[in-house]
Amino acid sequence: MSKGKVLVVGSNATRIEIQGGGTGPTGQYLNETVVPAMALVDAGYEVVLATPDGSKPHIDPVSDVAQHFDGDEAALQRGRAFFKENPGMKNARTLRSVIEEGLDGYAAVFVPGGQAPAVDLMQDADLGEILRHFHVRGKPTAFLCHGPIASLAALPQAREYRAALISGDEKKASQLGKDWQYAGYKMTVFSASEEKPIEDNILHGKLYFNMPDALHTAGGNVSTGAIDFAPNVVVDRELITGQNPRSDHPLGAKLVEALNRANVSA
């Protein structure tokens, strides 16, 4: 019997804007999606994947390698199989359908990374509604790598906030970022220095904003680890954030811990 359902929110983005015009390839990271989800299933929870348009996320090819599974080819194959075959992963739903069915049926929400959430999820009104629901009820809310940028969807004018970041209008962004529900929360996210090799070698261009600054402008108490790509997870109240791909296992463990505590106290 399942201990409860966890909503896994995926992105549908495949391209991301770069400075000077044009776009670069993007997607969702395989390990960041499946490693925490597999930890949840192993702990007795059920996962339900939902995206803005109801189709499965595009997995960024750069993540579909054994390197992101601690160099373990067998672990990579297990991750691929889980994403393809797990009932909750195989049959993606729309965020709107999850809302209409009722969010009270979910014990937690989890948003993995890859740069894709910085395109659609951070300005998605349905995700904003979901995040406000979980925040008011203090239910575990986890974000990994670029995933924390999706927490900005909870802003009343999230779309306008993102546009202000892209235009470089920091004053307007600060105004639009007022009253964010996570203002003052301790959190982490993919750092600007970790982003640089992706900008240089994959995007061949710079993003319009970096993730820590985007969260800080809205009031987030953002910190990143001293060593790039070293695991780093920050927990503050219901919010659980992991900095980078290597934070997949520790974030999954912290989310399971939070859910188990909630079950004990229920």
C-alpha positions in Angstrom: 0.0 0.0 0.0 1.3 3.4 -1.0 2.3 5.8 1.8 1.1 8.7 -0.3 1.4 10.4 -3.7 4.2 12.8 -4.7 3.7 15.2 -7.7 6.7 15.3 -9.9 6.6 18.5 -12.1 8.4 18.3 -15.4 9.2 20.9 -18.1 8.2 20.8 -21.7 10.9 23.2 -22.9 13.5 22.1 -25.5 15.1 25.5 -26.2 16.3 28.4 -24.0 17.0 32.0 -25.0 20.6 33.2 -25.1 21.9 36.8 -25.2 22.1 38.4 -28.6 19.1 36.5 -29.9 18.5 32.9 -30.8 18.2 29.9 -28.5 20.2 26.9 -27.4 19.2 23.3 -26.7 17.8 22.4 -23.3 15.8 19.9 -21.5 15.3 18.1 -18.2 18.1 16.0 -16.6 17.5 12.3 -16.4 19.3 11.7 -13.1 17.7 14.7 -11.5 14.3 13.4 -12.4 14.6 9.7 -11.7 17.1 9.4 -8.8 14.8 11.3 -6.2 11.7 9.7 -7.8 13.2 6.2 -7.4 14.1 7.0 -3.8 10.5 7.9 -3.2 9.2 4.7 -4.7 11.7 2.6 -2.8 10.4 4.3 0.4 6.8 3.4 -0.4 5.5 6.5 -2.1 3.8 6.8 -5.4 5.0 9.3 -8.0 2.8 11.1 -10.5 4.5 13.1 -13.4 2.8 16.2 -14.7 3.9 18.9 -17.1 2.3 22.0 -18.6 1.1 20.4 -21.8 0.8 16.8 -20.5 3.6 15.3 -22.6 6.6 13.7 -21.1 9.6 16.0 -20.6 12.4 16.1 -23.2 15.5 14.6 -21.6 18.6 16.6 -22.2 21.0 14.2 -24.0 23.9 15.5 -22.0 22.3 14.0 -18.9 21.6 10.6 -20.4 25.0 9.3 -19.7 26.6 7.1 -16.9 28.7 10.1 -15.7 25.5 11.5 -14.1 24.9 8.1 -12.4 28.2 8.0 -10.6 29.8 6.4 -13.6 27.6 3.3 -13.2 26.3 2.1 -16.5 23.8 -0.3 -14.7 22.4 2.6 -12.7 21.9 4.6 -15.9 20.0 1.7 -17.5 17.8 1.4 -14.3 17.1 5.1 -14.5 16.2 4.9 -18.2 13.9 2.0 -17.5 12.2 3.8 -14.6 11.5 6.8 -16.7 10.1 4.7 -19.4 8.2 2.1 -17.5 7.1 3.3 -14.0 3.3 3.9 -14.3 3.5 7.4 -12.8 6.3 8.4 -15.1 5.0 6.7 -18.2 1.6 8.4 -18.2 2.3 12.1 -17.8 -0.6 14.4 -17.0 -1.2 18.1 -17.4 -0.7 20.3 -14.4 -4.3 21.6 -14.8 -5.8 18.1 -14.6 -3.9 17.5 -11.4 -5.3 20.7 -9.9 -8.8 19.9 -11.1 -8.6 16.4 -9.6 -7.6 17.9 -6.2 -4.2 18.7 -4.8 -5.1 17.5 -1.3 -4.4 14.0 -2.5 -0.7 14.8 -2.8 1.8 14.7 0.1 4.6 16.6 -1.6 5.7 18.2 -4.8 9.1 17.8 -6.5 10.6 19.8 -9.4 13.8 18.5 -11.0 16.2 20.5 -13.1 18.1 20.8 -16.3 17.8 24.4 -17.6 14.3 23.7 -19.0 12.4 25.0 -15.9 13.9 28.4 -16.5 11.9 28.6 -19.7 8.4 27.4 -18.9 7.9 26.4 -15.3 9.1 29.6 -13.7 6.3 31.5 -15.4 3.6 28.8 -15.4 0.3 29.9 -13.7 -0.8 26.3 -13.0 2.5 25.6 -11.2 2.1 28.8 -9.3 -1.3 27.6 -8.0 0.2 24.3 -7.0 3.1 25.9 -5.1 0.8 28.2 -3.2 -1.4 25.3 -2.2 1.6 23.3 -0.8 3.1 26.4 0.9 -0.1 27.3 2.8 -0.3 23.7 4.1 3.4 23.4 4.8 3.8 20.3 2.7 7.3 19.2 1.5 8.3 21.1 -1.6 11.5 20.1 -3.3 13.5 21.6 -6.2 16.8 20.3 -7.7 19.5 22.1 -9.6 17.8 24.6 -12.0 14.5 23.4 -10.5 14.4 26.1 -7.7 13.9 28.7 -10.4 10.4 27.2 -10.9 9.6 28.4 -7.3 9.2 31.9 -8.9 6.0 30.6 -10.5 4.3 31.3 -7.2 4.7 35.1 -7.8 1.4 36.8 -8.8 3.1 38.2 -11.9 5.6 35.5 -12.7 5.5 36.0 -16.4 6.2 39.7 -16.1 9.0 38.9 -13.5 10.8 36.7 -16.0 10.4 39.3 -18.7 12.0 41.9 -16.4 14.9 39.6 -15.7 15.5 39.0 -19.5 15.3 42.7 -20.2 17.8 43.5 -17.4 15.3 45.7 -15.6 16.3 44.9 -12.0 14.2 47.7 -10.5 11.1 46.4 -12.1 12.0 42.8 -11.2 12.4 43.8 -7.6 9.0 45.4 -7.6 7.3 42.4 -9.2 9.1 40.1 -6.8 7.5 41.6 -3.7 5.4 39.3 -1.5 6.9 36.1 -2.8 6.0 33.3 -0.5 9.5 32.0 -0.3 11.1 35.4 0.5 13.5 35.0 3.4 13.8 31.2 3.0 17.2 29.7 2.9 17.7 28.0 -0.5 20.3 27.0 -3.1 20.3 26.6 -6.9 22.7 25.9 -9.7 25.5 28.5 -9.4 26.7 31.0 -12.1 30.1 29.3 -12.1 28.5 25.9 -12.6 26.5 27.4 -15.5 29.6 28.7 -17.3 30.8 25.4 -18.9 27.3 24.8 -20.2 27.1 28.3 -21.7 30.6 27.9 -23.2 30.3 24.3 -24.5 26.7 23.5 -25.1 24.7 26.8 -25.5 27.6 28.7 -27.1 26.2 31.8 -25.6 25.2 33.4 -22.2 21.8 33.2 -20.5 20.0 36.4 -19.9 20.0 35.9 -16.1 21.7 33.5 -13.6 19.7 31.4 -11.3 21.0 32.7 -7.9 20.4 36.3 -8.8 16.9 35.6 -10.1 15.9 34.1 -6.7 17.8 36.7 -4.7 15.9 39.5 -6.5 12.6 38.1 -5.2 13.9 37.9 -1.7 15.4 34.4 -1.5 18.2 33.8 1.0 20.4 32.1 -1.6 23.7 30.3 -0.9 25.8 28.0 -3.1 28.6 25.6 -2.1 32.2 26.6 -2.2 33.1 23.7 -4.6 31.3 23.6 -7.9 29.3 20.4 -8.5 29.8 19.1 -5.0 26.5 17.9 -3.4 24.6 20.6 -1.5 21.1 20.5 -0.1 19.4 23.3 1.9 16.3 22.7 4.0 14.2 25.6 5.4 10.7 24.8 6.7 8.8 22.9 3.9 11.3 24.0 1.2 14.1 21.5 0.2 16.5 22.7 -2.5 19.5 21.0 -4.1 22.2 22.8 -6.0 23.3 20.6 -8.8 23.1 17.2 -10.5 25.2 15.5 -7.8 22.7 16.6 -5.2 20.2 14.1 -6.6 20.7 11.4 -3.9 20.9 13.7 -0.9 17.9 15.7 -2.0 15.9 12.5 -2.5 16.9 11.4 1.0 15.8 14.7 2.6 12.5 14.6 0.8 11.8 11.0 2.0 12.8 12.1 5.6 10.3 15.1 5.4 7.5 12.9 4.1 8.1 10.2 6.8 8.1 12.9 9.5 4.8 14.2 8.2 3.3 10.7 8.2 4.4 10.1 11.8 2.8 13.4 12.9 -0.4 13.0 10.9 
